[in-house]
Amino acid sequence: MVEKCAYVYDAAMRHSLAFLWNATKGHRLAPWRSPYLLWRIETFCGVKMTQIGFLEFWEFLWRERVSLWRFLKWTGEMDHYVHPRPKD
């Protein structure tokens, strides 16, 4: 059971990092400047992209961490449909 939990956590973390890597292209050291992430925040909570700075970005991540973790887990699940494992 412990091995399965570790695998699920590792898979979720791998998908989370892959999503963040792709979403912050060109702004990896300053993700609060990523137009894609700013657009996602704007569509999620309605705050205009031009009003989101460093503090607002990190405040949003902290406040919505549970929802964001759920979203990243969902992207990992959808990735299994897009890239199914080959059957042995």
C-alpha positions in Angstrom: 0.0 0.0 0.0 2.9 2.3 0.9 4.4 1.7 -2.5 1.2 2.6 -4.3 0.9 5.8 -2.4 4.5 6.7 -3.2 3.9 5.9 -6.9 0.7 8.1 -7.0 2.6 10.9 -5.3 5.6 10.6 -7.6 3.3 10.5 -10.7 1.4 13.6 -9.5 4.6 15.4 -8.8 6.1 14.5 -12.2 2.9 15.8 -14.0 2.9 18.9 -11.8 6.5 19.7 -12.7 5.9 19.0 -16.4 2.9 21.3 -16.4 4.8 24.1 -14.7 7.8 23.7 -17.0 5.6 24.0 -20.0 3.4 26.8 -18.6 6.3 29.0 -17.7 8.3 28.8 -20.9 10.4 31.9 -21.2 9.6 32.9 -17.6 10.9 30.0 -15.6 12.8 32.1 -13.1 9.9 34.5 -12.8 6.7 32.5 -13.2 4.6 35.5 -12.1 5.5 37.1 -15.5 4.3 34.1 -17.6 1.4 35.3 -19.9 -0.1 31.8 -19.8 -0.2 31.6 -16.0 -1.4 35.2 -15.7 -4.2 34.3 -18.2 -5.1 31.2 -16.2 -5.3 33.2 -13.0 -7.4 35.9 -14.7 -9.9 33.3 -16.0 -10.0 31.5 -12.6 -10.6 34.4 -10.3 -11.3 37.4 -12.5 -8.3 39.6 -11.5 -6.9 41.4 -14.5 -3.6 40.2 -15.8 -2.1 43.7 -15.5 -3.0 43.8 -11.8 -1.1 40.6 -10.9 2.4 41.1 -9.6 4.9 39.1 -7.5 2.9 39.3 -4.3 -0.5 38.7 -5.9 0.8 35.7 -7.8 2.3 34.0 -4.7 -0.8 34.9 -2.6 -3.0 33.3 -5.2 -0.9 30.1 -5.2 -1.0 29.9 -1.4 -4.7 30.7 -1.2 -5.7 28.2 -3.9 -3.2 25.5 -3.3 -5.7 22.8 -2.7 -7.6 23.6 -5.9 -4.4 23.9 -7.9 -3.2 20.5 -6.6 -6.5 19.0 -7.7 -6.1 20.6 -11.1 -2.5 19.3 -11.5 -3.7 15.8 -10.5 -6.4 16.1 -13.1 -3.9 17.1 -15.8 -1.9 14.0 -14.9 -5.0 11.8 -15.3 -5.8 13.4 -18.6 -2.2 12.7 -19.7 -2.9 9.0 -19.3 -5.6 9.3 -21.9 -3.4 11.3 -24.3 -0.4 9.1 -23.9 -1.6 5.6 -22.8 1.0 3.1 -21.7 1.8 0.3 -24.2 0.3 -3.0 -23.2 2.8 -5.7 -22.5 
